[in-house]
Amino acid sequence: MTDDTTQLAVIGGGPGGYATAFMAADLGLTVTLIDPAKNPGGVCLYHGCIPSKALLHVSRVIAEAGEAEAWGISFGKPKVNIDRLRDWKNEVVSGLTDGLGRLVRQRRITYLQGTAAFLNNRTLAVSGAGGGDDRRLVFEHAVIATGAVPVRLAQLDIGDDRILDSTRALEMAQVPKKLLVVGGGYIGLELGTVFAALGSKVTVAEMTAQLLPGVDRDLVNLLEKRLSDRLEAIYKNTTVQALKAQKNGLKAILRTGKDGEQVRLFDQVLVAVGRRPDTAGLGLQNTGVVCDERGFILVDRRRRTAEAHIFAIGDVVGEPMLAHKAVHEGRVAAEVISGREALYEPLAVPAVVFTDPEIAWAGTTETQAREQGLEVVVARFPWAASGRAATLGRSDGLTKLVVDPRTERVLGVGIAGPGAGELIAEAVLAIEMNASVADIGLSIHPHPTLSETLKESADVYYGTATHFRRTKGLRRS
Ligand code: NAD
């Protein structure tokens, strides 16, 4: 075995891991980044955010082309060349991951293509790096950024390759005629949207009473309304009891509530029922790192584990499992390791579901405020009153503010509509800067844009919105 040394070993090259490595290198540390792939990128770039957003953009183009008929423009029925579509998606991914490889080299980071496991609390064995034997890497600090893997359901694990997880679905081998999506969460609804646009008849089976459980109902209701037109069926309170492989498809037994049972045939089944931390084979038992009962690594506000020189960030430390949260945590960890004072304590971690409409939220939601017994007032601005939304033919959106009535501080923002994922960034800044409702209302927003819906919802709070006259009092909880 060859012994190498490094000031910082970063395990996992997803957005959290590579952002940590880049920040640490920029702060002057000697860094080794370890990942099985040829270039950094992780699930986000190779099998998650980026390929799915490329395909969701295609869905949006198809949907808008269809809607344009109402404005006198006809494009005809879309012809899908699945091979070219797959190539394009792969080109997007390889362009970005190759770019990350270049950034690694520019920063003189040592990149080991392999898999790391702790031998003890100062040494890693890296297998697959440079062929041959494992390498031993002695580190001063380590950051664990190994992410998460899909949860598998035992009753659906029948070893049939027509059962997909998100990685397999994104390979886009084919467009199934009939697709069952198990799980009405982020992945199920985003990929369900993609396949529906490409021509699949999509059925969603969600175990709980609501799509996107826990997410603000006002936002989810708008999404569900539109999805109901585009998907074959949405079943809530529904689980898949069993799958049976047949020549002509997969027979699924769906159970809704206590006794609503139906048997349906699908060409493929996508299982998207959540993700769990990926620590298998990491050798954590050879360190003092401690996990909770669900397997998430326990960390403090500096992202330190129970071993003071080993840090952990991203999906492996818990919800929300979002790339931008991992990036922020990783940059905090890199600062702490380089000797700076830094803490991970965001007031708002934005979340975006890239469906149509997109839904996005940041800070405290109305649902959370109610659950936590917080006194809040909610100001809602319907996009039916937005000029820009009308020009897009998308008056079905909503922007809402959750406000502390004593201080008039904005505690949270929720948005449903095209571009909600971009619009939410203003909300994050407002919450982080302790902005009041008046601060948003008094900031001049460009016209005609959807960003005005944030300003107008602030004005709704005071009953002075230019384009919306509220007839009822504000919702309070
Ligand atoms: P999720 O937690 O978003 O959704 C899983 C859904 O499956 C839930 O609605 C849950 O109630 C349901 N479910 C669980 N068991 C079930 C069963 N037996 N039958 C039917 N339904 C069942 O998880 P996901 O969609 O797998 O995504 C995993 C994570 O990846 C998300 O939590 C999110 O953090 C991340 N992600 C984020 C984005 C984004 O930021 N846009 C996109 C994709 C994934």
Boltz pocket constraint, residues with backbone or C-beta under 6 A from the ligand:
constraints:
  - pocket:
      binder: B
      contacts: [[A, 153], [A, 182], [A, 183], [A, 184], [A, 185], [A, 186], [A, 187], [A, 188], [A, 190], [A, 205], [A, 206], [A, 207], [A, 208], [A, 210], [A, 211], [A, 212], [A, 213], [A, 238], [A, 239], [A, 240], [A, 272], [A, 273], [A, 274], [A, 275], [A, 320], [A, 321], [A, 322], [A, 351], [A, 352], [A, 353], [A, 354]]
      max_distance: 6.0
